[in-house]
Amino acid sequence: MTEGSQIIIYHPARHAVLMYLRDDKPSIPFPDMWALPGGMLEPSDKTPKECVLREIEEEMELILDPATVQAFARRDCDFGIEHTFTTSLELDIDELALHEGQRLGWFTAQEAAETELAYADNDILRQFFSRKAVEQTPGADPDRHRTDRHDQQGTPAVEGGVAR
């Protein structure tokens, strides 16, 4: 089974996440669709987190501080195992050198919900933005309803977007 990592890069001032428009090549999965940045684990990757850090550097020349990248979810999907990470970063996408995909864009919760995204990213972003809404509610406890367990890499284990 294939295994990959992706990252939700959240821009706090915009209340939006970074997405990229995949290349329009029929030979790749989900051509010409918006997706979260990331990629497949390679033999040199010791962990899913190492994979996502490498992929972001290769694809956008963006070096993320590993200490700011947090595990968000691990999902068993029909296309393989997917590890999702998060970080918050106020970033000007015009300053990035995109080496894969057609272009970058910021998506709010509503924009993401209204767009059919690659790799079942709609489900993971719905979960992410739901947690963000709770975190931004005064006096709310964002962990109150969390029942997810963590895998060996510390990634919350979810199946089909639902904590297991």
C-alpha positions, -999 to +999 in steps of 0.1 A: +000+000+000+013+035-008+020+060+019+021+098+017+023+130+037+006+163+032+005+196+051-021+221+060-002+255+059-026+279+077-023+317+072-038+331+104-045+366+091-063+353+060-080+324+078-070+303+048-049+273+039-024+269+011-034+247-018-018+240-052-034+233-085-020+199-097-005+196-132-029+189-160-013+156-170-035+125-176-007+103-164-009+116-127-037+110-101-062+138-099-049+160-128-059+197-128-074+195-093-066+216-062-048+197-034-029+202-002+009+201-008+028+170+000+039+138-017+048+101-014+072+086+012+105+077-003+130+051+010+152+079+024+123+093+045+126+080+081+092+094+091+061+109+075+071+143+089+105+140+073+087+133+040+064+163+042+094+186+051+113+173+021+084+176-003+077+212+006+113+221+002+115+204-032+082+216-046+082+252-033+117+259-020+100+265+014+120+253+044+097+248+073+109+247+109+102+211+120+093+223+155+063+242+141+050+212+121+025+193+141+008+159+134-029+163+126-042+130+113-035+096+098-061+082+074-065+049+057-078+060+023-086+040-009-054+054-024-032+045+006-022+057+040-022+095+043-004+115+071-015+151+075+005+177+093-003+214+101+017+246+106+007+283+108+027+307+086+021+341+073+035+337+038+035+355+005+030+328-021+044+351-048+078+347-032+077+309-036+093+291-065+068+264-075+084+234-091+053+211-092+018+221-101+003+250-120-001+276-092-007+282-055-037+297-038-052+305-004-085+288+004-109+297+032-131+271+048-160+281+025-138+281-007-124+247+002-159+233+008-171+247-025-142+231-045-139+194-053-103+187-040-079+159-048-071+130-024-103+135-003-088+167+010-123+181+015-128+157+044-095+166+062-100+203+057-136+201+070-121+185+101-093+211+103-115+242+099-140+227+125-112+225+150-100+260+142-135+273+148-136+257+182-101+270+191-112+306+182-143+304+203-136+322+237-136+297+266-139+267+244-118+236+250-106+224+215-098+189+229-131+184+247-146+160+221-113+145+209-113+107+210-085+101+185-055+079+194-020+084+180+001+061+159+038+054+164+048+088+148+024+107+172-001+113+144-037+112+154-053+082+138-085+089+119-103+068+094-124+084+066-121+118+084-136+104+117-114+098+148-111+061+156 
